[in-house]
């Protein structure tokens, strides 16, 4: 009887931990937390700015300058989740521009691979990679 009680207790506590982790990734309004680098549609497919900066010296020598120059040439800002290699379109280019080339944490909703930004801030979090 005691071992059955221990198993049920373990199962319940494991379930509670899973619910808490899930709740941390999805808030009440259905928004999710994403993390990655704000980059551009020219550099995101290669997951790096190196090739662009090496081919064209006017692109600068850092991620921020390269992303900004690409945007001036017609690229759109995107979020590159480097841990998963996934690229998300960003709906608010103005908000994204302020974080060009930086690691960010974005709270928003994902619709048809477009991330609608509710909030964006510099830095990332281990929990922020949840989908």
N, CA, C and O atoms as CSV, one atom per row, in Angstrom:
chain,resi,resn,atom,element,x,y,z
A,1,UNK,N,N,0.830,-1.192,0.000
A,1,UNK,CA,C,0.000,0.000,0.000
A,1,UNK,C,C,0.875,1.257,0.000
A,1,UNK,O,O,0.573,2.233,-0.686
A,2,UNK,N,N,1.980,1.222,0.789
A,2,UNK,CA,C,2.853,2.385,0.885
A,2,UNK,C,C,3.513,2.691,-0.457
A,2,UNK,O,O,3.635,3.860,-0.822
A,3,UNK,N,N,3.949,1.653,-1.212
A,3,UNK,CA,C,4.609,1.893,-2.501
A,3,UNK,C,C,3.628,2.481,-3.509
A,3,UNK,O,O,4.025,3.285,-4.353
A,4,UNK,N,N,2.362,2.099,-3.438
A,4,UNK,CA,C,1.357,2.677,-4.333
A,4,UNK,C,C,1.175,4.163,-4.023
A,4,UNK,O,O,1.049,4.977,-4.938
A,5,UNK,N,N,1.163,4.513,-2.751
A,5,UNK,CA,C,1.040,5.908,-2.330
A,5,UNK,C,C,2.224,6.729,-2.839
A,5,UNK,O,O,2.051,7.853,-3.311
A,6,UNK,N,N,3.429,6.159,-2.741
A,6,UNK,CA,C,4.637,6.833,-3.208
A,6,UNK,C,C,4.560,7.062,-4.718
A,6,UNK,O,O,4.910,8.142,-5.194
A,7,UNK,N,N,4.108,6.062,-5.474
A,7,UNK,CA,C,3.995,6.195,-6.929
A,7,UNK,C,C,2.972,7.267,-7.311
A,7,UNK,O,O,3.222,8.073,-8.207
A,8,UNK,N,N,1.834,7.275,-6.642
A,8,UNK,CA,C,0.807,8.280,-6.924
A,8,UNK,C,C,1.330,9.676,-6.577
A,8,UNK,O,O,1.106,10.622,-7.332
A,9,UNK,N,N,2.014,9.813,-5.459
A,9,UNK,CA,C,2.579,11.102,-5.059
A,9,UNK,C,C,3.608,11.580,-6.070
A,9,UNK,O,O,3.626,12.756,-6.434
A,10,UNK,N,N,4.459,10.677,-6.523
A,10,UNK,CA,C,5.478,11.018,-7.513
A,10,UNK,C,C,4.829,11.449,-8.829
A,10,UNK,O,O,5.252,12.426,-9.446
A,11,UNK,N,N,3.805,10.716,-9.250
A,11,UNK,CA,C,3.094,11.041,-10.474
A,11,UNK,C,C,2.440,12.416,-10.376
A,11,UNK,O,O,2.521,13.205,-11.317
A,12,UNK,N,N,1.806,12.706,-9.268
A,12,UNK,CA,C,1.156,14.008,-9.080
A,12,UNK,C,C,2.170,15.147,-9.059
A,12,UNK,O,O,1.948,16.184,-9.685
A,13,UNK,N,N,3.269,14.968,-8.353
A,13,UNK,CA,C,4.269,16.035,-8.285
A,13,UNK,C,C,4.921,16.260,-9.644
A,13,UNK,O,O,5.212,17.402,-9.999
A,14,UNK,N,N,5.158,15.201,-10.413
A,14,UNK,CA,C,5.712,15.342,-11.760
A,14,UNK,C,C,4.737,16.106,-12.648
A,14,UNK,O,O,5.140,16.980,-13.416
A,15,UNK,N,N,3.458,15.774,-12.538
A,15,UNK,CA,C,2.431,16.480,-13.311
A,15,UNK,C,C,2.359,17.952,-12.956
A,15,UNK,O,O,2.201,18.791,-13.843
A,16,UNK,N,N,2.470,18.283,-11.683
A,16,UNK,CA,C,2.430,19.679,-11.256
A,16,UNK,C,C,3.620,20.466,-11.795
A,16,UNK,O,O,3.474,21.621,-12.195
A,17,UNK,N,N,4.795,19.843,-11.805
A,17,UNK,CA,C,5.988,20.500,-12.337
A,17,UNK,C,C,5.803,20.769,-13.835
A,17,UNK,O,O,6.144,21.851,-14.314
A,18,UNK,N,N,5.270,19.803,-14.567
A,18,UNK,CA,C,5.047,19.969,-16.008
A,18,UNK,C,C,4.068,21.106,-16.274
A,18,UNK,O,O,4.278,21.906,-17.185
A,19,UNK,N,N,3.001,21.183,-15.486
A,19,UNK,CA,C,2.018,22.255,-15.647
A,19,UNK,C,C,2.655,23.612,-15.355
A,19,UNK,O,O,2.384,24.584,-16.060
A,20,UNK,N,N,3.483,23.689,-14.342
A,20,UNK,CA,C,4.145,24.953,-14.008
A,20,UNK,C,C,5.083,25.389,-15.128
A,20,UNK,O,O,5.123,26.573,-15.465
A,21,UNK,N,N,5.835,24.460,-15.712
A,21,UNK,CA,C,6.736,24.800,-16.822
A,21,UNK,C,C,5.941,25.267,-18.033
A,21,UNK,O,O,6.315,26.249,-18.673
A,22,UNK,N,N,4.854,24.579,-18.354
A,22,UNK,CA,C,4.027,24.958,-19.487
A,22,UNK,C,C,3.416,26.341,-19.257
A,22,UNK,O,O,3.384,27.160,-20.176
A,23,UNK,N,N,2.938,26.606,-18.058
A,23,UNK,CA,C,2.319,27.895,-17.738
A,23,UNK,C,C,3.319,29.034,-17.864
A,23,UNK,O,O,2.935,30.155,-18.198
A,24,UNK,N,N,4.580,28.771,-17.604
A,24,UNK,CA,C,5.603,29.801,-17.733
A,24,UNK,C,C,5.878,30.167,-19.178
A,24,UNK,O,O,6.428,31.236,-19.446
A,25,UNK,N,N,5.511,29.310,-20.110
A,25,UNK,CA,C,5.775,29.549,-21.519
A,25,UNK,C,C,4.576,30.102,-22.266
A,25,UNK,O,O,4.741,30.667,-23.347
A,26,UNK,N,N,3.397,29.962,-21.736
A,26,UNK,CA,C,2.181,30.403,-22.395
A,26,UNK,C,C,1.361,31.165,-21.368
A,26,UNK,O,O,0.912,30.588,-20.377
A,27,UNK,N,N,1.160,32.465,-21.597
A,27,UNK,CA,C,0.426,33.224,-20.597
A,27,UNK,C,C,-1.075,33.183,-20.871
A,27,UNK,O,O,-1.516,32.523,-21.812
A,28,UNK,N,N,-1.854,33.877,-20.064
A,28,UNK,CA,C,-3.308,33.792,-20.123
A,28,UNK,C,C,-3.895,34.250,-21.452
A,28,UNK,O,O,-4.958,33.767,-21.840
A,29,UNK,N,N,-3.251,35.151,-22.151
A,29,UNK,CA,C,-3.797,35.650,-23.410
A,29,UNK,C,C,-3.307,34.848,-24.610
A,29,UNK,O,O,-3.509,35.266,-25.750
A,30,UNK,N,N,-2.670,33.710,-24.379
A,30,UNK,CA,C,-2.195,32.868,-25.460
A,30,UNK,C,C,-0.861,33.306,-26.035
A,30,UNK,O,O,-0.418,32.774,-27.052
A,31,UNK,N,N,-0.222,34.265,-25.395
A,31,UNK,CA,C,1.075,34.721,-25.870
A,31,UNK,C,C,2.160,33.738,-25.458
A,31,UNK,O,O,2.070,33.087,-24.417
A,32,UNK,N,N,3.182,33.645,-26.291
A,32,UNK,CA,C,4.304,32.760,-26.026
A,32,UNK,C,C,5.564,33.596,-25.865
A,32,UNK,O,O,5.592,34.782,-26.192
A,33,UNK,N,N,6.603,32.949,-25.354
A,33,UNK,CA,C,7.886,33.608,-25.168
A,33,UNK,C,C,8.886,32.981,-26.135
A,33,UNK,O,O,9.035,31.760,-26.182
A,34,UNK,N,N,9.561,33.817,-26.897
A,34,UNK,CA,C,10.546,33.379,-27.882
A,34,UNK,C,C,11.869,34.066,-27.563
A,34,UNK,O,O,11.885,35.155,-26.989
A,35,UNK,N,N,12.967,33.436,-27.932
A,35,UNK,CA,C,14.260,34.091,-27.763
A,35,UNK,C,C,15.110,33.836,-28.992
A,35,UNK,O,O,14.934,32.838,-29.692
A,36,UNK,N,N,16.024,34.741,-29.241
A,36,UNK,CA,C,16.915,34.604,-30.383
A,36,UNK,C,C,17.520,35.939,-30.737
A,36,UNK,O,O,17.489,36.888,-29.954
A,37,UNK,N,N,18.074,35.994,-31.939
A,37,UNK,CA,C,18.718,37.221,-32.422
A,37,UNK,C,C,17.823,37.925,-33.427
A,37,UNK,O,O,17.260,37.294,-34.322
A,38,UNK,N,N,17.695,39.247,-33.272
A,38,UNK,CA,C,17.015,40.030,-34.292
A,38,UNK,C,C,18.026,40.219,-35.420
A,38,UNK,O,O,19.018,40.934,-35.278
A,39,UNK,N,N,17.748,39.564,-36.536
A,39,UNK,CA,C,18.619,39.641,-37.699
A,39,UNK,C,C,17.766,40.081,-38.888
A,39,UNK,O,O,16.706,40.677,-38.698
A,40,UNK,N,N,18.205,39.800,-40.082
A,40,UNK,CA,C,17.485,40.274,-41.266
A,40,UNK,C,C,17.280,39.130,-42.251
A,40,UNK,O,O,17.921,38.084,-42.149
A,41,UNK,N,N,16.379,39.344,-43.205
A,41,UNK,CA,C,16.046,38.295,-44.164
A,41,UNK,C,C,17.178,37.978,-45.131
A,41,UNK,O,O,17.152,36.922,-45.763
A,42,UNK,N,N,18.170,38.850,-45.270
A,42,UNK,CA,C,19.318,38.541,-46.121
A,42,UNK,C,C,20.298,37.601,-45.418
A,42,UNK,O,O,20.832,36.685,-46.044
A,43,UNK,N,N,20.536,37.818,-44.131
A,43,UNK,CA,C,21.541,37.044,-43.383
A,43,UNK,C,C,20.961,35.826,-42.661
A,43,UNK,O,O,21.689,34.868,-42.398
A,44,UNK,N,N,19.676,35.843,-42.337
A,44,UNK,CA,C,19.067,34.754,-41.566
A,44,UNK,C,C,19.193,33.382,-42.225
A,44,UNK,O,O,19.447,32.407,-41.517
A,45,UNK,N,N,19.028,33.255,-43.545
A,45,UNK,CA,C,19.139,31.909,-44.135
A,45,UNK,C,C,20.493,31.248,-43.891
A,45,UNK,O,O,20.567,30.022,-43.812
A,46,UNK,N,N,21.557,32.024,-43.771
A,46,UNK,CA,C,22.890,31.468,-43.511
A,46,UNK,C,C,23.188,31.427,-42.011
A,46,UNK,O,O,24.229,30.920,-41.592
A,47,UNK,N,N,22.254,31.974,-41.196
A,47,UNK,CA,C,22.383,32.008,-39.732
A,47,UNK,C,C,23.637,32.738,-39.269
A,47,UNK,O,O,24.174,32.460,-38.197
A,48,UNK,N,N,24.099,33.684,-40.103
A,48,UNK,CA,C,25.302,34.435,-39.793
A,48,UNK,C,C,25.381,35.680,-40.673
A,48,UNK,O,O,24.833,35.718,-41.775
A,49,UNK,N,N,26.070,36.686,-40.166
A,49,UNK,CA,C,26.313,37.906,-40.930
A,49,UNK,C,C,27.675,37.861,-41.623
A,49,UNK,O,O,27.991,38.734,-42.433
A,50,UNK,N,N,28.478,36.849,-41.306
A,50,UNK,CA,C,29.867,36.793,-41.779
A,50,UNK,C,C,29.993,36.891,-43.297
A,50,UNK,O,O,30.785,37.687,-43.804
A,51,UNK,N,N,29.223,36.094,-44.020
A,51,UNK,CA,C,29.345,36.100,-45.484
A,51,UNK,C,C,29.013,37.483,-46.052
A,51,UNK,O,O,29.729,37.994,-46.914
A,52,UNK,N,N,27.942,38.076,-45.572
A,52,UNK,CA,C,27.530,39.406,-46.046
A,52,UNK,C,C,28.622,40.433,-45.733
A,52,UNK,O,O,28.959,41.251,-46.590
A,53,UNK,N,N,29.173,40.401,-44.526
A,53,UNK,CA,C,30.196,41.372,-44.139
A,53,UNK,C,C,31.495,41.157,-44.920
A,53,UNK,O,O,32.196,42.118,-45.236
A,54,UNK,N,N,31.812,39.910,-45.229
A,54,UNK,CA,C,33.033,39.621,-45.990
A,54,UNK,C,C,32.907,40.017,-47.464
A,54,UNK,O,O,33.876,40.466,-48.076
A,55,UNK,N,N,31.705,39.847,-48.030
A,55,UNK,CA,C,31.495,40.176,-49.436
A,55,UNK,C,C,31.381,41.674,-49.678
A,55,UNK,O,O,31.728,42.158,-50.756
A,56,UNK,N,N,30.902,42.402,-48.697
A,56,UNK,CA,C,30.640,43.823,-48.881
A,56,UNK,C,C,31.135,44.581,-47.645
A,56,UNK,O,O,30.493,44.549,-46.596
A,57,UNK,N,N,32.253,45.245,-47.770
A,57,UNK,CA,C,32.887,45.923,-46.627
A,57,UNK,C,C,32.039,47.068,-46.064
A,57,UNK,O,O,32.271,47.496,-44.934
A,58,UNK,N,N,31.065,47.570,-46.823
A,58,UNK,CA,C,30.225,48.662,-46.319
A,58,UNK,C,C,29.186,48.165,-45.310
A,58,UNK,O,O,28.453,48.966,-44.731
A,59,UNK,N,N,29.122,46.852,-45.097
A,59,UNK,CA,C,28.141,46.285,-44.165
A,59,UNK,C,C,28.594,46.394,-42.714
A,59,UNK,O,O,27.845,46.032,-41.807
A,60,UNK,N,N,29.795,46.881,-42.484
A,60,UNK,CA,C,30.305,46.987,-41.121
A,60,UNK,C,C,30.969,45.695,-40.696
A,60,UNK,O,O,31.118,44.767,-41.491
A,61,UNK,N,N,31.362,45.645,-39.452
A,61,UNK,CA,C,32.042,44.462,-38.915
A,61,UNK,C,C,31.344,43.913,-37.675
A,61,UNK,O,O,31.950,43.160,-36.912
A,62,UNK,N,N,30.089,44.274,-37.463
A,62,UNK,CA,C,29.351,43.733,-36.319
A,62,UNK,C,C,27.910,43.422,-36.749
A,62,UNK,O,O,27.424,43.954,-37.747
A,63,UNK,N,N,27.241,42.560,-35.989
A,63,UNK,CA,C,25.882,42.111,-36.311
A,63,UNK,C,C,24.898,43.266,-36.448
A,63,UNK,O,O,24.085,43.295,-37.372
A,64,UNK,N,N,24.978,44.217,-35.521
A,64,UNK,CA,C,24.019,45.314,-35.506
A,64,UNK,C,C,24.113,46.146,-36.785
A,64,UNK,O,O,23.098,46.410,-37.430
A,65,UNK,N,N,25.321,46.555,-37.151
A,65,UNK,CA,C,25.504,47.370,-38.341
A,65,UNK,C,C,25.081,46.612,-39.590
A,65,UNK,O,O,24.422,47.176,-40.464
A,66,UNK,N,N,25.451,45.350,-39.682
A,66,UNK,CA,C,25.099,44.538,-40.840
A,66,UNK,C,C,23.577,44.439,-40.984
A,66,UNK,O,O,23.044,44.660,-42.071
A,67,UNK,N,N,22.878,44.110,-39.900
A,67,UNK,CA,C,21.421,43.992,-39.950
A,67,UNK,C,C,20.777,45.320,-40.339
A,67,UNK,O,O,19.826,45.342,-41.121
A,68,UNK,N,N,21.283,46.416,-39.802
A,68,UNK,CA,C,20.734,47.732,-40.130
A,68,UNK,C,C,20.964,48.075,-41.601
A,68,UNK,O,O,20.068,48.596,-42.265
A,69,UNK,N,N,22.166,47.785,-42.114
A,69,UNK,CA,C,22.475,48.055,-43.523
A,69,UNK,C,C,21.602,47.188,-44.438
A,69,UNK,O,O,21.109,47.663,-45.460
A,70,UNK,N,N,21.415,45.926,-44.072
A,70,UNK,CA,C,20.558,45.048,-44.863
A,70,UNK,C,C,19.129,45.583,-44.902
A,70,UNK,O,O,18.478,45.552,-45.946
A,71,UNK,N,N,18.644,46.074,-43.759
A,71,UNK,CA,C,17.296,46.639,-43.703
A,71,UNK,C,C,17.194,47.872,-44.599
A,71,UNK,O,O,16.168,48.083,-45.247
A,72,UNK,N,N,18.243,48.683,-44.641
A,72,UNK,CA,C,18.245,49.856,-45.521
A,72,UNK,C,C,18.179,49.443,-46.988
A,72,UNK,O,O,17.670,50.190,-47.824
A,73,UNK,N,N,18.696,48.249,-47.303
A,73,UNK,CA,C,18.685,47.755,-48.677
A,73,UNK,C,C,17.411,46.970,-49.001
A,73,UNK,O,O,17.284,46.433,-50.102
A,74,UNK,N,N,16.472,46.897,-48.062
A,74,UNK,CA,C,15.191,46.249,-48.333
A,74,UNK,C,C,14.908,44.970,-47.573
A,74,UNK,O,O,13.824,44.405,-47.716
A,75,UNK,N,N,15.840,44.500,-46.775
A,75,UNK,CA,C,15.591,43.301,-45.960
A,75,UNK,C,C,14.602,43.640,-44.847
A,75,UNK,O,O,14.443,44.802,-44.472
A,76,UNK,N,N,13.953,42.625,-44.334
A,76,UNK,CA,C,13.048,42.769,-43.189
A,76,UNK,C,C,13.730,42.179,-41.962
A,76,UNK,O,O,14.519,41.240,-42.067
A,77,UNK,N,N,13.416,42.738,-40.800
A,77,UNK,CA,C,13.932,42.178,-39.554
A,77,UNK,C,C,13.161,40.909,-39.225
A,77,UNK,O,O,11.944,40.845,-39.399
A,78,UNK,N,N,13.885,39.898,-38.744
A,78,UNK,CA,C,13.311,38.617,-38.346
A,78,UNK,C,C,13.955,38.190,-37.031
A,78,UNK,O,O,14.982,38.733,-36.624
A,79,UNK,N,N,13.343,37.219,-36.380
A,79,UNK,CA,C,13.916,36.635,-35.168
A,79,UNK,C,C,14.488,35.275,-35.540
A,79,UNK,O,O,13.771,34.413,-36.049
A,80,UNK,N,N,15.767,35.085,-35.287
A,80,UNK,CA,C,16.440,33.811,-35.535
A,80,UNK,C,C,16.633,33.107,-34.204
A,80,UNK,O,O,17.429,33.539,-33.370
A,81,UNK,N,N,15.896,32.012,-34.012
A,81,UNK,CA,C,16.062,31.180,-32.820
A,81,UNK,C,C,17.233,30.253,-33.117
A,81,UNK,O,O,17.069,29.225,-33.774
A,82,UNK,N,N,18.412,30.619,-32.632
A,82,UNK,CA,C,19.627,29.871,-32.946
A,82,UNK,C,C,19.617,28.467,-32.355
A,82,UNK,O,O,20.264,27.575,-32.903
A,83,UNK,N,N,18.911,28.248,-31.266
A,83,UNK,CA,C,18.879,26.914,-30.662
A,83,UNK,C,C,18.109,25.921,-31.527
A,83,UNK,O,O,18.407,24.727,-31.515
A,84,UNK,N,N,17.127,26.406,-32.273
A,84,UNK,CA,C,16.317,25.534,-33.126
A,84,UNK,C,C,16.569,25.785,-34.610
A,84,UNK,O,O,16.129,25.001,-35.451
A,85,UNK,N,N,17.268,26.865,-34.940
A,85,UNK,CA,C,17.512,27.199,-36.339
A,85,UNK,C,C,16.260,27.692,-37.053
A,85,UNK,O,O,16.166,27.610,-38.278
A,86,UNK,N,N,15.305,28.202,-36.292
A,86,UNK,CA,C,14.035,28.659,-36.845
A,86,UNK,C,C,14.046,30.173,-37.015
A,86,UNK,O,O,14.565,30.900,-36.167
A,87,UNK,N,N,13.466,30.641,-38.120
A,87,UNK,CA,C,13.373,32.070,-38.396
A,87,UNK,C,C,11.898,32.468,-38.365
A,87,UNK,O,O,11.058,31.843,-39.013
A,88,UNK,N,N,11.601,33.516,-37.602
A,88,UNK,CA,C,10.227,34.020,-37.505
A,88,UNK,C,C,10.162,35.429,-38.072
A,88,UNK,O,O,10.997,36.272,-37.748
A,89,UNK,N,N,9.170,35.684,-38.919
A,89,UNK,CA,C,8.934,37.043,-39.393
A,89,UNK,C,C,8.457,37.866,-38.199
A,89,UNK,O,O,7.763,37.345,-37.326
A,90,UNK,N,N,8.820,39.130,-38.154
A,90,UNK,CA,C,8.375,40.017,-37.074
A,90,UNK,C,C,7.402,41.037,-37.642
A,90,UNK,O,O,7.688,41.676,-38.655
A,91,UNK,N,N,6.254,41.193,-36.994
A,91,UNK,CA,C,5.220,42.078,-37.529
A,91,UNK,C,C,5.549,43.554,-37.354
A,91,UNK,O,O,5.193,44.361,-38.214
A,92,UNK,N,N,6.205,43.926,-36.284
A,92,UNK,CA,C,6.482,45.339,-36.002
A,92,UNK,C,C,7.958,45.632,-36.270
A,92,UNK,O,O,8.808,45.444,-35.399
A,93,UNK,N,N,8.246,46.090,-37.476
A,93,UNK,CA,C,9.625,46.353,-37.879
A,93,UNK,C,C,10.252,47.483,-37.068
A,93,UNK,O,O,11.464,47.483,-36.848
A,94,UNK,N,N,9.456,48.434,-36.624
A,94,UNK,CA,C,9.962,49.540,-35.801
A,94,UNK,C,C,10.483,49.063,-34.459
A,94,UNK,O,O,11.563,49.467,-34.028
A,95,UNK,N,N,9.718,48.201,-33.797
A,95,UNK,CA,C,10.159,47.648,-32.515
A,95,UNK,C,C,11.399,46.790,-32.719
A,95,UNK,O,O,12.331,46.846,-31.916
A,96,UNK,N,N,11.418,46.006,-33.771
A,96,UNK,CA,C,12.543,45.114,-34.046
A,96,UNK,C,C,13.812,45.900,-34.358
A,96,UNK,O,O,14.902,45.501,-33.947
A,97,UNK,N,N,13.684,47.006,-35.076
A,97,UNK,CA,C,14.848,47.803,-35.493
A,97,UNK,C,C,15.682,48.258,-34.302
A,97,UNK,O,O,16.907,48.345,-34.396
A,98,UNK,N,N,15.030,48.545,-33.197
A,98,UNK,CA,C,15.748,49.009,-32.003
A,98,UNK,C,C,16.666,47.930,-31.428
A,98,UNK,O,O,17.545,48.231,-30.621
A,99,UNK,N,N,16.466,46.674,-31.839
A,99,UNK,CA,C,17.242,45.556,-31.293
A,99,UNK,C,C,18.045,44.822,-32.371
A,99,UNK,O,O,18.442,43.675,-32.168
A,100,UNK,N,N,18.286,45.464,-33.499
A,100,UNK,CA,C,19.012,44.839,-34.612
A,100,UNK,C,C,20.340,44.254,-34.142
A,100,UNK,O,O,21.137,44.938,-33.499
A,101,UNK,N,N,20.569,42.989,-34.466
A,101,UNK,CA,C,21.826,42.326,-34.130
A,101,UNK,C,C,21.956,41.874,-32.691
A,101,UNK,O,O,23.006,41.361,-32.303
A,102,UNK,N,N,20.919,42.051,-31.888
A,102,UNK,CA,C,20.993,41.714,-30.463
A,102,UNK,C,C,20.201,40.448,-30.142
A,102,UNK,O,O,19.263,40.084,-30.851
A,103,UNK,N,N,20.600,39.793,-29.062
A,103,UNK,CA,C,19.828,38.684,-28.508
A,103,UNK,C,C,18.664,39.299,-27.745
A,103,UNK,O,O,18.849,40.228,-26.958
A,104,UNK,N,N,17.461,38.776,-27.982
A,104,UNK,CA,C,16.272,39.334,-27.361
A,104,UNK,C,C,15.361,38.235,-26.825
A,104,UNK,O,O,15.522,37.048,-27.110
A,105,UNK,N,N,14.419,38.687,-26.051
A,105,UNK,CA,C,13.313,37.870,-25.543
A,105,UNK,C,C,12.052,38.561,-26.035
A,105,UNK,O,O,11.829,39.737,-25.747
A,106,UNK,N,N,11.221,37.825,-26.781
A,106,UNK,CA,C,9.998,38.388,-27.355
A,106,UNK,C,C,8.794,37.671,-26.769
A,106,UNK,O,O,8.746,36.442,-26.734
A,107,UNK,N,N,7.821,38.450,-26.309
A,107,UNK,CA,C,6.541,37.907,-25.881
A,107,UNK,C,C,5.557,38.287,-26.975
A,107,UNK,O,O,5.457,39.454,-27.352
A,108,UNK,N,N,4.835,37.303,-27.482
A,108,UNK,CA,C,3.888,37.586,-28.556
A,108,UNK,C,C,3.131,36.350,-28.974
A,108,UNK,O,O,3.190,35.308,-28.321
A,109,UNK,N,N,2.415,36.486,-30.080
A,109,UNK,CA,C,1.644,35.376,-30.625
A,109,UNK,C,C,2.174,35.039,-32.009
A,109,UNK,O,O,2.580,35.922,-32.764
A,110,UNK,N,N,2.164,33.772,-32.328
A,110,UNK,CA,C,2.664,33.290,-33.608
A,110,UNK,C,C,1.475,32.925,-34.490
A,110,UNK,O,O,0.668,32.063,-34.143
A,111,UNK,N,N,1.382,33.596,-35.632
A,111,UNK,CA,C,0.316,33.315,-36.588
A,111,UNK,C,C,0.937,33.196,-37.973
A,111,UNK,O,O,1.495,34.160,-38.496
A,112,UNK,N,N,0.835,31.998,-38.567
A,112,UNK,CA,C,1.384,31.738,-39.906
A,112,UNK,C,C,2.855,32.131,-40.002
A,112,UNK,O,O,3.253,32.805,-40.952
A,113,UNK,N,N,3.647,31.727,-39.049
A,113,UNK,CA,C,5.089,32.001,-38.943
A,113,UNK,C,C,5.421,33.488,-38.794
A,113,UNK,O,O,6.584,33.873,-38.914
A,114,UNK,N,N,4.419,34.321,-38.536
A,114,UNK,CA,C,4.690,35.731,-38.238
A,114,UNK,C,C,4.486,35.936,-36.740
A,114,UNK,O,O,3.435,35.616,-36.185
A,115,UNK,N,N,5.507,36.472,-36.112
A,115,UNK,CA,C,5.469,36.720,-34.678
A,115,UNK,C,C,4.946,38.129,-34.437
A,115,UNK,O,O,5.587,39.113,-34.807
A,116,UNK,N,N,3.785,38.214,-33.817
A,116,UNK,CA,C,3.187,39.500,-33.473
A,116,UNK,C,C,3.733,39.899,-32.109
A,116,UNK,O,O,3.421,39.266,-31.100
A,117,UNK,N,N,4.544,40.947,-32.080
A,117,UNK,CA,C,5.270,41.353,-30.884
A,117,UNK,C,C,4.351,42.101,-29.916
A,117,UNK,O,O,3.777,43.134,-30.260
A,118,UNK,N,N,4.223,41.566,-28.710
A,118,UNK,CA,C,3.535,42.285,-27.639
A,118,UNK,C,C,4.578,43.048,-26.821
A,118,UNK,O,O,4.354,44.182,-26.397
A,119,UNK,N,N,5.733,42.390,-26.611
A,119,UNK,CA,C,6.815,43.005,-25.832
A,119,UNK,C,C,8.140,42.404,-26.294
A,119,UNK,O,O,8.227,41.209,-26.578
A,120,UNK,N,N,9.156,43.236,-26.366
A,120,UNK,CA,C,10.494,42.764,-26.740
A,120,UNK,C,C,11.505,43.443,-25.828
A,120,UNK,O,O,11.408,44.643,-25.569
A,121,UNK,N,N,12.482,42.671,-25.338
A,121,UNK,CA,C,13.546,43.264,-24.534
A,121,UNK,C,C,14.858,42.524,-24.782
A,121,UNK,O,O,14.872,41.375,-25.222
A,122,UNK,N,N,15.948,43.209,-24.490
A,122,UNK,CA,C,17.289,42.647,-24.719
A,122,UNK,C,C,17.527,41.497,-23.761
A,122,UNK,O,O,17.050,41.503,-22.626
A,123,UNK,N,N,18.268,40.515,-24.233
A,123,UNK,CA,C,18.607,39.364,-23.408
A,123,UNK,C,C,17.682,38.210,-23.711
A,123,UNK,O,O,16.697,38.355,-24.435
A,124,UNK,N,N,18.009,37.063,-23.148
A,124,UNK,CA,C,17.178,35.884,-23.331
A,124,UNK,C,C,17.157,35.100,-22.043
A,124,UNK,O,O,17.865,35.424,-21.089
A,125,UNK,N,N,16.337,34.064,-22.020
A,125,UNK,CA,C,16.164,33.260,-20.827
A,125,UNK,C,C,16.071,31.799,-21.215
A,125,UNK,O,O,15.629,31.486,-22.320
A,126,UNK,N,N,16.470,30.907,-20.345
A,126,UNK,CA,C,16.385,29.474,-20.653
A,126,UNK,C,C,14.934,29.065,-20.885
A,126,UNK,O,O,14.666,28.228,-21.747
A,127,UNK,N,N,13.994,29.636,-20.136
A,127,UNK,CA,C,12.583,29.312,-20.289
A,127,UNK,C,C,12.033,29.919,-21.580
A,127,UNK,O,O,11.008,29.467,-22.092
A,128,UNK,N,N,12.703,30.932,-22.102
A,128,UNK,CA,C,12.185,31.688,-23.247
A,128,UNK,C,C,12.157,30.899,-24.537
A,128,UNK,O,O,11.578,31.373,-25.514
A,129,UNK,N,N,12.740,29.739,-24.591
A,129,UNK,CA,C,12.748,28.992,-25.847
A,129,UNK,C,C,11.490,28.169,-26.046
A,129,UNK,O,O,11.383,27.457,-27.045
A,130,UNK,N,N,10.533,28.240,-25.132
A,130,UNK,CA,C,9.304,27.479,-25.241
A,130,UNK,C,C,8.425,27.941,-26.385
A,130,UNK,O,O,8.407,29.122,-26.734
A,131,UNK,N,N,7.682,26.981,-26.980
A,131,UNK,CA,C,6.769,27.305,-28.064
A,131,UNK,C,C,5.387,26.869,-27.697
A,131,UNK,O,O,4.454,27.049,-28.479
